[in-house]
Amino acid sequence: MSVEKQLGQIKQAIDKARDMRYRAEAKLEELENQKNRLLVELEELGVKPEELDQEIEKLEKEIEVSLRETWELIPKELIEDE
């Protein structure tokens, strides 16, 4: 393989690596912005990031209770047996 061809391949590889780096930096910036927006949303909701799992659990329990209460209000004859 000629020196010129090898240098051309090296240049291509460097250009490709540079392009991948720019894309990765852009993606990182996008993810950091998304993270910051989510943190702001959590703050507006009064939820700390470290309490997120407990908050999700609490909301799931509230949904379960609400569903149960809703089912109890529906007359049994309107509910089809599966």
Secondary structure, DSSP 8 states (H G I E B T S, - for coil): --HHHHHHHHHHHHHHHHHHHHHHHHHHHHHHHHHHHHHHHHHHTT--GGGHHHHHHHHHHHHHHHHHHHHHHS-GGGS---
